Amino acid sequence: MTPAELRAVWHVWPLAALPHQFPPDSIEWGTWVLLGGRGAGKTRSGAEWVRHAVTEEGHERVALIGGTFHDVREVMIEGVAGLLRCGPPNTRPRWIPTRGRLEWPNGAIGEVYSADDPESLRGPQFDAAWLDEFAKWRYAEAAFDMLQFGLRLGARPRQVITTTPRPLPILKKLLERSSTVVCRATSADNAVHLAPTFLAAMTERYGGTVLGRQELGGEIIADRVDAMWSRDWIERSRVAVIPPLIRIVVAVDPPASSRKGADACGIVAAGRDDGGIVYVIADESSGGLTPAAWAARAVALWRRLEADVLVAEVNQGGEMVRAVIREQDAEVPVVTRHAQRSKYVRAEPVAQLYEQGRVRHAGVFPALEDEMCDFGLDGLTSGRSPDRLDALVWAISELTFARGAPRVRGL
């Protein structure tokens, strides 16, 4: 086909779509959930469903909800598979960024909402909704509940959820509903639209791992039977508001190397209130960082949170760890810790704090929480070092089992 013919086919969705990208044939469904791996074509499916609902089915008011306003704009609306690129140009909506609003030529309206603000969904009403990357929303259950009260227009209000899955209780409950229809897809199912090097690299690095099954295979992975943490503990601990904290620490678990495939650098921040409750407030962990880069990231987080101390494990690097942090800021108070016991033994008392309800998560930290619920007796997560979890353990241990001078501040 010529480039012009390919562009024409792109806009004819029945010709371009793969089997998993079509909505259910039945008219009885109220919720269509498309669970897929990275690059499985979820965004295009959601955008095309909205386009069809507006131009062919007569839906007039559509809620467009992502994790943040930025996510909605950059992915669902202006992204390469977003609403502004779907369908013939003369049928596309007009995007009004200042109002967070799409207006179709036929008068239908799409309104943008952030799942970070569930209360913004209190009051508006819709006859359709598209929820993208639902499993990574910070306040998924609250935002979802508020939306349901607003889906009350028309003869048959409907919603589409496109997401890479995570084993969240709200998602599991939703999949069990009789009015929910589920489609599943892997990254490989959409290989024709992906760079060959992407799939090869991802399969080489994550093939056969729990993370790969979730992020590439689109599977909902249940917690390990021997996992030290449970999803229920974490969900019960989640909060939207952080009280004044008397002490804040940033903990760093440095990697031994920054080469390709090396362990990530764990960087986690937590604080303690005057009642002894610990709040996990940030996860800035990342892979592939040089010593100067991870030190800069840790110091930037320390400054932003106005933390009391930066705690660093020194098993990998010794005095070099303190030196690279001091190169970024000589005034940062650094406390070094040397791990003399196994990861499992160090993590056990911290897990007990979660079980006792003495730790809260201020928001959602997907990668960290996945490590926690995949951490078992072998001291590994999916065969890899639990770098984020290590940093979490150091931070909470410093706040709970070590003594430091408190000072009150709010976030």
PyMOL commands that set and color helices and strands:
alter all, ss='L'
color gray80, all
select helices_A, chain A and resi 3-11+13-16+19-21+42-55+69-77+83-85+89-91+97-99+118-121+134-136+140-150+169-175+187-193+196-206+210-215+231-236+291-305+319-328+343-355+366-372+387-400
alter helices_A, ss='H'
color red, helices_A
select strands_A, chain A and resi 31-36+61-66+94-96+101-103+109-114+128-132+158-163+180-185+238-239+247-253+266-272+278-283+309-313+334-337+359-362
alter strands_A, ss='S'
color yellow, strands_A
deselect
rebuild
show_as cartoon
